[in-house]
Amino acid sequence: MGTVTTASADGSADSTSAAGHPTSLAVSGVNKSYGPASVLRDVSFELTRGHIHALAGGNGSGKSTLIKVLAGIDRADSGVLSRPGHAGTDLAGFSPAHAREAGLRFVHQDLGLLPDMTVAENFAFTRGFPKGAGRRIAWRKLHETTESLLGRFELDVSPTTVVRALRPADRAMVAIARALADDGPEQVLVLDEPTASLPHHEVDILLEGLSRRARQGQTILYVSHRLDEVLSLADSVTVLRDGGVAATRDARGLDQLQLAELMAGRSLGTLYGDEGPASSAARPRPAGGPVPVLEARGLSAGGISGIDLEIRAGEIVGLAGLLGSGRSTLLRTIFGAVRPASGTLTFEGEAIAAPSIKAAMRRGIALVPEDRLADALFHESSVTQNITVATLARYVRWARLVRSRERDTAAGVIDDLRIKTAGPDQTVTRLSGGNQQKVVVARWLQRAPRLLLLDEPTQGVDVVSRADIYERVRAVAAAGTSVLVASSDVEELVHLCGRVVVLRAGRVAAELSGEAVSVREIVRYSYADQEES
Ligand SMILES: Nc1ncnc2c1ncn2[C@@H]1O[C@H](COP(=O)(O)OP(=O)(O)OP(=O)(O)O)[C@@H](O)[C@H]1O
């Protein structure tokens, strides 16, 4: 990055970097351990005023822990936060109040908005409701101040609109505007995976909004797994690896492969572990066996209607579409978790008369749900138990569970998928988000079901581990498992699937195969306003 932080005698950061830019905030020597596990090791970086600095790193590298330390939620063992003109603050005693006082403003992936409240009410919940005569809420005043705040952020949104009705990028910008609403000291906006649940073209809208804020002088710390975003948005990037700073670089001049290699700490050859998404359309893909494993005809349920779908043995079929297009409902209907209103489902030539989860599992259908924390993890159990729970019968001898065999399997999976854990006996909730996701996916890859339904299988998974997961999915498909994978990551679908079904407003908008499986075509059919194109 060409900047050097030198703490002065009082611990405050020098007010300019070596490149001559004003420093906004510097963090130095952060250490943090959980018992014997060292999670952050001597982490230092600095933020330049009006610049976007990205924090990148593989799963379990320490990004979330560092953000929690900066937010005052987790205590560091040591470390100093410095701002120009202020004495350094000891991060070992840092609290949320200190973070606020230091001008740090956080927007997390879930945005923290109340979706059924209006924009103005959402602002008032953090800033307070203005009161009028008789201590009644002064609604007009609230709407006026909210309107002027939205104007300051160039947001074309009405204060009286219910948040749920906003498009996703506007929702994110409202959360950002709310975080920065009060004119505190020099503020630093910390964004933790803000685009993780945004559809493709909304990401561009948000990134453009952030660039504009930075040009107006806003300092931003940006945490993301998306290497393309990091490189297009950030001025500089700090890469964490195993809790330490692997590199701090100017983002210009870095490409995705170089960034991934800095994260991995080794040469990768290519980003996707093979020829990459651009040429993947040319790769031969299994066409599947002659009889469909699953056949849906005119299937309607919840938000889906009239779905026709066929999946053959060993095929990997993608389900694309915007948020709310019905992807998850379709998977859950096939899994028996949602009752169909009409239409038929046939599995291996046999009509499914009374769909239920139990019946689906008996047939060999497995679902890796989108919300792993709520629906898939056994929180109090170990990594081993979470990996083997779907295949327990394999470890039973003379009516007893052979724990050593179970643990050996888990150790192999941990190794294969590079799951970062203290060991197979570690409680699964102690793992980082991306590593928990790998555990859930691994559970069902172990089982190699007849039909594997994957809902956002690589959400929160770093780029290197994604390649590992793709390889495993291809391997189970090659061995005969049919895979239906729903993903909002369009490149992932292009990379992995021989055929992609695009849903729009609960209906099949297109079925793409061969050369037509491309980012351009998937995006084109996902959006209603381009129906005629
Ligand atoms: N309460 C805890 N006890 C023990 N270890 C923990 C605890 N919380 C986190 N860790 C460990 O700290 C390391 C860093 O985790 P962290 O969540 O910061 O990673 P991350 O970079 O945010 O990963 P991801 O990209 O998967 O979200 C991981 O190895 C994790 O297992």
The ligand as a Gaussian input file, in Angstrom:
#p B3LYP/6-31G(d) Opt

LIG

0 1
 N      -15.076000     -19.213000      20.683000
 C      -14.065000     -19.780000      20.015000
 N      -13.322000     -20.746000      20.567000
 C      -12.294000     -21.317000      19.907000
 N      -11.912000     -20.954000      18.659000
 C      -12.601000     -19.999000      18.066000
 C      -13.726000     -19.357000      18.683000
 N      -14.197000     -18.439000      17.822000
 C      -13.430000     -18.495000      16.710000
 N      -12.471000     -19.432000      16.864000
 C      -11.438000     -19.785000      15.878000
 O      -10.825000     -18.605000      15.429000
 C      -10.399000     -18.771000      14.080000
 C      -10.794000     -17.539000      13.289000
 O      -12.194000     -17.505000      13.154000
 P      -12.948000     -16.314000      12.422000
 O      -14.400000     -16.555000      12.595000
 O      -12.386000     -15.020000      12.876000
 O      -12.497000     -16.568000      10.905000
 P      -12.987000     -15.855000       9.565000
 O      -11.756000     -15.408000       8.849000
 O      -14.007000     -14.830000       9.854000
 O      -13.612000     -17.088000       8.781000
 P      -14.867000     -17.205000       7.755000
 O      -14.378000     -16.672000       6.466000
 O      -15.098000     -18.679000       7.679000
 O      -16.027000     -16.468000       8.350000
 C      -11.029000     -20.056000      13.585000
 O      -10.042000     -21.043000      13.495000
 C      -12.040000     -20.418000      14.632000
 O      -12.168000     -21.796000      14.768000

